[in-house]
Amino acid sequence: MKPVLVVVFYALAFTACKNEEKKVEMPVATTDTAKFTPAMVVNTKDYSCGMPVTAGISDTCHYEGKAYGFCSTECKNEFLKDPKKYLVTK
């Protein structure tokens, strides 16, 4: 009886090894946010602080059909309080 059990054990072990797990690639969370380029926005400087958008765009917003870039969320929020005030001084 023992030889039969050994054969069955090995048969099951080899069969199980052939069943490979399917590897599913999951998206990896990163600390990087979406990358914005100066070509994606209409402004050349951050209206809130005056920093050139070529130095880096951290956040954007849309206002009257145009995309504007900002160095930070705080600057974007400041702009959104009164966009017309900033756009008049272009």
N, C-alpha and C positions, 0 to 999 in steps of 0.2 A: 504494500500500500504506500509506503514512503516513496519509492521511486516514481509512482504516479503523481503524487503531490508535488514532488520536485519538478517534474516535467510541466505540470499545470502552472506552477508558480513561475517558472522561467518563460513559459509561453505568454502568460499575462504580463510579465515584466517587459518583455520585448515588444509586445503589442502596444502597451501603454507608452513606451518610449517613442514609437513612431507617430503618435498623435501629438503633433506640436501645437503649442498654444498659439492662437492668432495674436499677433502683436498689433495693438491699436495705438497709434501715436496721438497723444493728447496734447492740446496746446499748452505751452509752458507760459506761466505768468511771468512777466518781466517788470522791472521797474520803469522801463522806457515807455513813454506815452507815444502817441502818434507823432510822427515827424512832419512838421510843417516847413515849407520852404518859402522864401520871399516871393517866388513866382506864383504862389497860391493866393496871395493877398494883394489888395490894392494900395495899401499904405506902405511907405518906405521907412516910417518911424512909428514907434509906439506913441499913440496920442496922449496917453496918460503921463508917461515919464520922459518921453523924448528919445528913448533908446532906439538906435537903428534896428530894423527887423533883421538885417543881415547878421546881427550878433546872436540871434536865436529867437525862435518863436515857440513859446510854451503853450499858448492858448489862442483860440480864434473865436470870432463870432460873426454872424451875418446881420447886416443892417441895411435895409432898403435894397436888397438884392446884391449886395457886395460883401465880400469876405475881408475882414480886418484881422491882423495879427497883433499879438501882445506878448511881452516878455514874461508875464505872469497872469494868473487868474485874478489877482488883486487889481492889476491894471485894467484888465478886461471889465471887471465889475465896476470900476470907477468910470470907465468910458460909457458903460450901459446905463449909468444913472442919468446922464444927459448927453447923448451922442451928438445932438445938434450943436452943443457948445463947442465940442472938439472939432467937428467937421467944418465949422465956420472959420476957424483959425488955420485952415490948411495953408 
